[in-house]
């Protein structure tokens, strides 16, 4: 495993971040495909043993059971100072309405810390932009969370570049804690973040943590092949179904290069992401051991400039989705 700093912070993170939406009790929340605790723990242990030290979850994943499962596993398998824990605030819970007002942020972080079983998180991220709450209220509350020692740093996820720029300059204007990371949707079939968000992040020293780096599995298998998760993943359909025709060609090129290299398609798609200087650590999901094996191998896989060009030239502009 390779390591680097999270943006301009002093946090050392692995080049792969383990996304923990996969780990949660299926009976809780709205994802029937999640893994219960007894199936989740061996994968979290495998990730730790392989050198992955960066774990990303959210208050609302499986109605909080993701945080509970991940928190227990990390306490059992690692020292707190050996891991970097990221979680999120914004989405509704059974006891909390959606939003980023001061009361909601304060309740959410306390609930997350209780479920995770820790005194602080390393990175608290806003899951989406809150159009109902002034950004000043949100930023001041997040600043107070950091000052209280409940979060070391704050990050953001999936918004327009103008919104992120506004948040950054508003924090600077008031002397409040600044966002240090951007978690956005970025993969070979959705590259719209290259236009404005990624140049902004590069200029400001912001870490980029792509979610859905494998397009919810669409880049890892023959195009059109279905899985139980793919069939039930309604959110994934909103992200990718509208552009299936043009995206199929990109997936075919991933398959061709993977066959030529003698590696999996997932390794090629992740290696492409890791070749981008702006990308800090893709957030990968792992429901099987081989998913982690592929992610680890991708860290050391270097694509040629010709291979990168072959993967990129079929791309056409897409509608921006995933901000809701």
Rosetta blueprint (number, residue, H / E / L):
1 X L
2 X L
3 X E
4 X E
5 X E
6 X L
7 X L
8 X L
9 X L
10 X L
11 X L
12 X E
13 X E
14 X E
15 X L
16 X E
17 X E
18 X E
19 X E
20 X L
21 X L
22 X L
23 X E
24 X L
25 X L
26 X L
27 X L
28 X L
29 X L
30 X L
31 X L
32 X L
33 X L
34 X L
35 X E
36 X L
37 X H
38 X H
39 X H
40 X H
41 X H
42 X H
43 X H
44 X H
45 X H
46 X H
47 X H
48 X H
49 X H
50 X L
51 X L
52 X L
53 X L
54 X E
55 X E
56 X E
57 X L
58 X L
59 X L
60 X L
61 X H
62 X H
63 X H
64 X H
65 X H
66 X H
67 X H
68 X H
69 X H
70 X H
71 X H
72 X H
73 X H
74 X H
75 X H
76 X H
77 X H
78 X L
79 X L
80 X H
81 X H
82 X H
83 X L
84 X E
85 X E
86 X E
87 X E
88 X E
89 X E
90 X L
91 X L
92 X L
93 X E
94 X L
95 X L
96 X E
97 X L
98 X L
99 X L
100 X L
101 X L
102 X H
103 X H
104 X H
105 X H
106 X H
107 X H
108 X H
109 X H
110 X H
111 X H
112 X H
113 X H
114 X H
115 X H
116 X H
117 X L
118 X L
119 X L
120 X L
121 X E
122 X E
123 X E
124 X E
125 X E
126 X E
127 X L
128 X L
129 X L
130 X L
131 X L
132 X L
133 X L
134 X L
135 X H
136 X H
137 X H
138 X H
139 X H
140 X H
141 X H
142 X H
143 X H
144 X H
145 X H
146 X H
147 X H
148 X L
149 X L
150 X L
151 X E
152 X E
153 X E
154 X E
155 X E
156 X E
157 X E
158 X L
159 X L
160 X L
161 X H
162 X H
163 X H
164 X H
165 X H
166 X H
167 X H
168 X H
169 X H
170 X H
171 X H
172 X H
173 X H
174 X H
175 X L
176 X L
177 X L
178 X L
179 X E
180 X E
181 X E
182 X E
183 X E
184 X L
185 X E
186 X L
187 X E
188 X L
189 X L
190 X E
191 X L
192 X H
193 X H
194 X H
195 X L
196 X L
197 X H
198 X H
199 X H
200 X H
201 X H
202 X H
203 X H
204 X H
205 X L
206 X L
207 X E
208 X E
209 X L
210 X L
211 X E
212 X L
213 X L
214 X L
215 X L
216 X L
217 X L
218 X L
219 X L
220 X L
221 X L
222 X L
223 X L
224 X L
225 X L
226 X L
227 X L
228 X H
229 X H
230 X H
231 X H
232 X H
233 X L
234 X H
235 X H
236 X H
237 X H
238 X H
239 X H
240 X H
241 X H
242 X H
243 X H
244 X H
245 X H
246 X H
247 X H
248 X H
249 X H
250 X H
251 X H
252 X H
253 X H
254 X H
255 X H
256 X H
257 X H
258 X H
259 X H
260 X H
261 X H
262 X L
263 X L
264 X L
265 X H
266 X H
267 X H
268 X H
269 X H
270 X H
271 X H
272 X H
273 X H
274 X H
275 X L
276 X L
277 X L
278 X L
279 X E
280 X L
281 X L
282 X E
283 X E
284 X E
285 X L
286 X L
287 X L
288 X L
289 X H
290 X H
291 X H
292 X H
293 X H
294 X H
295 X H
296 X H
297 X H
298 X H
299 X H
300 X L
301 X L
302 X L
303 X L
304 X L
305 X H
306 X H
307 X H
308 X H
309 X H
310 X H
311 X H
312 X H
313 X L
314 X L
315 X L
316 X L
317 X L
318 X L
319 X L
320 X L
321 X L
322 X L
323 X L
324 X L
